[in-house]
Amino acid sequence: MFKQLSITAMIWILTGLLSPAAGMERFEIMTTQELHHLLAEREAGELDFILVNTLDGLIYEHHSIPGSINIPWSRVPDLADRLGADRERLIITYCMGYR
């Protein structure tokens, strides 16, 4: 259902090495309902993924989905190690919405 991206590809996209237009065609937009379903599957141990909040740390502290980690877009090069070593693990990012 969801394409898995290598961490390297994700870092390229997040750091601007690929243009946003080129990067967006590689992603699928999901609904809140779909994310709720995936979170339930993760909690039941049926699915493993990383949920990344890409907003500033201050916003993350007050408005984040439980179980997410914070890697602001502007700090991806410094914080990419938070994604772990598993290059096949699904990464789902979220922010304030699609524009």
N, C-alpha and C positions, 0 to 999 in steps of 0.2 A: 504494500500500500504506500509506504513512504520510502523514498529513496534514501539510502545511507550515503553520506559523504565522508570521505576521509578527513581527518582532523586537518591535514595540510590544506586540502581544498577549502575547508571552512575558514581557515586562517587567511588564505589568499583573498577570499571573498570579503571577510570582515575587515581586513586591513586595506582594502581598496586596490589590491593588485589586479583584480578583475573589476570591470565597471559594474555598477549596480544593475544595469540593464542586462548584461551578460550573465550575472549571477542569479537574477530572479527567475530565469527560465529553468533553473536547476532545482527550484524549490516548489513545494506544494503548500498552499495556504490551507490551514485547517480551521475549523469552527471551534468555538468554545466547547460545544457538546462533544466533538471528536476528542479534544484534549481531555475532557473529564473522563471519557471512556478509557483513554490510554493511561491516565493516572490511576484509575481503578485497576487496570491490568497490571501496572507496575507494582501497586500495593499488594496485589494478590500473588506476586512473584511470577507472573505469566509473561512479562515483557520487561526488558531493561533498556533504559534510555537516559540521556542527560537532558535536563530541562534548564535552559540558560536564559536568565533575565539580562537583557543587553542595555538596560538603563543605568544611569548614574547610581553610585552606591547609596546616596541619601534617599533617592526615590525607592530603590530596592528595599531598604530598611523598613519603609512604611507601606509599600505596595508591591508585594511579590507573592507568587504562588508558592505555597509550602512545598518544600522538597526541591526548589530550584536553586541554582547557584548564580552568582553575579559575575558577569564578565562584560563590563561596559564596552561599547564599540571602540571607544577611544583608547582602551587599555588592553585590547586583545593580544598584542605582542608580549606584554608583560605578564598576562594572566592565563595564557593558553595552556599551561601545565595543569590547570584546574579541570581540563577536559579528560585527563587520564591518559593512559598508554594504549588503551584498546582502540585501534584504528577502525574497527568495524561497528562500533557502538553507535546507535542512532542518536543524533543531536537535534533537539528541538529548541529553537530560539523564539523569544517573544519580547515585545516592547509595548509601546502605547497603541499600536495598531498599524495597519497597512496604509500607506499613503501613495 
